[in-house]
Amino acid sequence: MGAEKIAELVERAKGFVPQKAWSNTPMVLRATAGLRLLPEGKANALLDEVRRLFANSPFHTTENSVAIMEGSDEGLFAWVNINFLSDRLFGKASQMLAALDLGGGSTQITFPLIDEKQRNKFPSDDVHPLKMFGQQIYVYTHSYLGLGLMAARKAILSMGNPEGSTDLASECINPINKNKKFKYGGKEYTVQGPANPEILKKKRKNPDEGFDETPIVRLKECTDLAKSYLNSQNMTKPDGVLDFEITAFSYFFDRATEVGLLTDIYTGGTVLFKDIKKATKESCMDPNVERPFMCVDLVFISTLLEDGYGFRPDTKIKLVKRIEGHEVSWSLGAAFHFLQNGL
C-alpha cells in the first residue's frame, strides 16, 4: 500500500516537471519517527518497495534517495522552513525563531545558538552548523523519539495496566467513555476510564431538584502519569529557548485549534502557555464522548512544555499550520538541503 501511494505522487510529478528535465530532477523520500518505531524488518520491507519504485522511475535517484530520516534532521529542516517563510533566516541569530514540532512518534525542539559560550552548554551531538545561502548558523536541535503525541498517549494510557495489554483503563480517560479505540504502532487499543470514577456534583438552580452529577478526569492523577512518563525519557530543559520567539506546529496546532484556542485555522495565532493549561483543565472536566482522548493529549502537551521545556505561564507561543500560504513542515528545509548538497 505504501509504494502504491508513492507511485501516485511520482505520476503527479511527471505532470509537473517537464519531461526533458526528468533525468536531472532529484527525487527523495524521507520517512520520519512513525517508521523508526516499527519493527526493523517491517520498516525495511516498506522502504525496499519504494526503492524498487524509485529505481524504475525516470527521475534522478541514487542509493541514498530513500531512507529513514534522523530525528535531528527533522528538527533542522523544519526550523529552516519556518525561518525562511517568516523571512527570519537571513538576519541576526537573535532575531530568528525557535521551532517546536510535535509529530505522532517524536517531538523536536530547535533554536539558534548566539555565541560559542552558548554552544558549549550543550552536548556536541545537539549542536549543528548549518551552511546556507552564504552564511553559517549554529543551531541546537534535539529529537525525542517516543515523545510524539501518539507514542505518549499510548504510553500514558498503558501505565497501571498489564504489560502488552491492548485493553486499557486509565485515569486520563473520562469515565463516561467506554471501549474507545485508537491505533498506534500497528496495534489497536481499546480504552476506558477508571472503575472508580470521580463525580462532580453541582447544585441545580432550584435546590429542591438536587444535584447535577458530571464524571470528570482526576487532573492531578493524570498529570502525575504524564510527568512519570516524561521523566522516564531523560529530558533536559534546553537553556535559552525562551530567549526566542517560539513557533509551534503539527499536533501543537491541531489540538489548540480543536479546543478553540485559535479561530483562524489557516493563519494560526499566538497564545500564552497559561491558555493551554486552562484549556487542559476544561477539557478534563468535560465528559465529551466525541473527543475521548483530548484530555490526555492536552495533559501531555502541557507537561511537555512546562516540565520538559521550562515554559512559564506568560510564555508566548505562535501556533501555525501555514505561513504565507505554504504549509509548515520539514519538507522545504529538506529540499534546500538536497539542492545545495546533492543526494
N, C-alpha and C positions, 0 to 999 in steps of 0.2 A: 504493500500500500504506500509506503514512504516514497519509493522510487517512482511510482506512478504519478504522485503529486508533483515530484520534481520534474518529471518528464513534461507535464503540462506547462510548467514555468519555462522550460527550455524552448518549447514550441512558441510560447509568447515572446521570448527573447528573439527568436528568429524573425518575428514580425516587426520587431522594434529596431534591431541592428541591421544595417544594410548588408546584403549577402557578401559583397566584396570585402567587408571588414570582419567577417566571422572568424577567420583563422587568426586574426590579430587581436581579437577581443578576449581578454582573460575571463574565465568562469570559475567561481569559487563557491564552495559550500562549507559553512562552519556550523557545527552543532553545539548546543550550549548544555547547561547543567542537567537538563532532563535526560539527555543521553548519557552523560557521565555517571548518572545514578543507576542506570540499567546494568544488569549483569554483563560482563565484558563480552561474552560470546554473542549475546543478542545485539548489543550495540555494534559490534564489528560486522555482524551479518547485514544489518541495515546500511552501514557505511559501504560495504562491499557492493551492494546492489547499486548504490548511487555512483560508485567509482566505475562500474561497468557502463552505466548510462553515460557518464561524462566521457569515457574513453571512446565511445561511438558517436559523440557529438561533433559538430563542425567547428566548435569554438576552441580557443587556446586553453589547454589544460595540461597539468603536469601531475606527478605523483603526489604533490602537496596540495592539489586543488580541493580535496575532500578530507576533512579531519574534524576531530572534536576540539573546540577552541578552549584554550586555557582561560580559567576564570579571570586572571589578571588582564588578559587581552579584552575580555568582555567589558570590564570596567573602563579600561583606557579608551577603547573605541567609542563607547557611549559618552564618555567625558568629552572627547574631541567633537562628537556630533553636537552636543548641547552647546558647547562654547562657540563652535563655528556658526551654528544657526542663530545664536544670540549675539553674534558679532563681538565676542569677547576673546577670540583666540589670538589676536594679533596685538594686544596691548600689554600692559604690565601684568605680571603674575598675580599681583594683589587684587586686580580687578576681575580676574577670572572666576568662574563659578565652580562650586563643589557639586558633584553629581551622586545621587543615590538611586540605585536600580534595585528593584525587588522582583525577581522572577519566581518561578514555581519551585525550582530546586536550589537556587543560590541567591545571595544578595551581594552587591558590590558597593563600595564607597571609594570615591576618587576625588582628589583635590590637589591643586598645585602646591609646590614647596618653594617658599620665597628665597631661602638662602641655604648655605651649607650647614649652618647651625641647626636649622630645622630638619634638613635631610638626615643629619646624623642621629636624630632622635628615633628613627625608625629602622627596622631590620632591612638589610640591603635588598632582600627579595621583594620588598614592598615599594622600593624606590626605583622609578623608571625614567631614564632620559628619553624624551621624545624629540626627534628632529623633524620639524615640519615647516615647510614654506620658508626655509632660510633661517629659522630660529630654533634654539634648543630650550626645552622646558623640562624641568624635573617635576615629576608627578608621583604622589602617593596613591597607590591603589591596593585594596585587599578584597579578595573574593572569599566569602564564607559558604562553602558547599554544605548543604543541609539546613541552611537558614533562609531558603526561599520560602514563600508563603505556604505552598502545598506541602513541602517537606516538614515545615514546622507544625502545620496543622496536624499532620499525621502523627508526628512525634508527641505533641502535647496531648492529643486525644487518646493516645495509646498508653499514657502514663497511668499506672494503677491497674492495668488490665494484664491478663496473662500474655507472656511474650509470644509474638507471632499471631495473636488473635486478630481477626478481622471484624468481630462483633464487639463493639466498644461502648462503654458507658463512661461519661466524663462530666466533671464539674463545670466544664466550659460550654456545655450544651444546655439550653433551656429545657427543663423537664417536660414542657408541652410537646417537644419534638420526639417522635418515636420512629425508629427504623429509617433514619435519613442516610442517604448514601452519597459517597464521593469516591473517586478513583485516583489512585496515586501509585506510581511505580509498577504499573501493570496489575495492580490488585484493586478490588472493590471493597470498601469498608462500609459497614452498617453501624450507625451511631445513634445513641440516645442519651438523654440526661441522666442524672444520678437517681438512685432508687429512693433516696430520702430528700425530696426537693424542698427548697425554701419557698415559702408562700408569703407574699407581701399583702397585708390586709390594709385596706383603706376605707374609711367611713364613707358611706353614701351621704348625699345631701340631706336626706331625711333619716335621722338617727334610727327611726323605727324600722327602716328597711335593712339594717345590718351593715355588712361589710362587702366590698368587692375584694375578691381574692385573685391575686396575679402571681403565677410562678415566675421566679427570676433566677438568674445565674448568680452564684456567690462570687462576686467580683474578686475579692481578696484571694479566695482559694484558687480561682482560675489564674490570676496573676502570678501566684506562687508557683504554679505549674510551669507557666511561661518562663519565669525567672530561672527555675531549676534547669529547664532545657537550655536556655541561653548560657547559663554558667557552665554547662557541660561542654559547650563549644569553644571554650577558652578564648573568648573575645577580649580584645584590648581596646580601650577607648582611644580613638585617634586624636591625639592632641593637635589642635589647630584648625579642625574642621569648622568650628563655629566662628572663625575669623572671616569666613567667606559667605557670600550669598549662596543659599542652598537650593538646588533644584532636584526634585524627586519625580520619578515617573514609574511606569509599569503598574504593578499592583498597588503601590502607594497612591497613584492617581485613581485607579479603578475603585478602590474601597472608599476613598474620600468622596468620590462622585456619588456612589451608591447610597451613602448616608446623608447626602445633601449639603456637604461642606463646600461644594463647588456648584455653581449654577450654569457655567458655560463649559460644556464638555469638550469644546473644540479648542479654546484658548487656555483653559485651566484658570488658575488663580493662586493667590497667596493666603495661607492660613497660619495661625500660630499653633505651636505644639499643644498648648492647653485646649485648643479647639478639638484636636484629635482625641485628647484624653476625655473631654466632655462627651464627644460622640461615642467613645468606647463605653463609658458608663451607661449612657442612654440605651445603647444597643443591647447591653447585657441585662437591662431592666425590661426589655421589650420581648414578650413571648411571640416572636414572629416565625410562623411555620414556613413562610416563603423564603426566608433568609436564615436558615438554621445555623450557619457557620460564621455569620457576621461577627458575633461576639468574640469567638476565639480568634478570628483573623485580626480584629482590631486590638485585642489584648496583646497579641504577639507583636503587631506593628508598634504599639505604644511602648512595649517593653524593649524592643529592639532599639528604638530611637532614644529612649530615656536611659536605660541601663547599659545598652551596648555602645551608643554613640555619644551619650552625655548631653542630650538635648535638655534645655531648660523650658519652663512654661512659656516664656516670651520668645522662644526661638522661632524665627520666620522660616517657612518652607514654601517655596514656589512649586506647585504641582502642575505638571504639564503632560499632555499627550502629543501635541503638535506645536511646532514653532515655525512661524511664517508659512503655515500650510504644510510643512513637512513633518512626518511622524518621527517622534523621538525614539531612537533605538541605537544599537551599536553598529548597524549596517553601514551607515555613511562613513563613520570613522574607519571601519574595516576597508571600505572602498578606497579611501585616501591612502591607507597603509599599503595596500597591494599595488595601487597605481604608482606609488613612489618607490617601492622596494621590490616589486615583482612577486611572482609566485614562489 
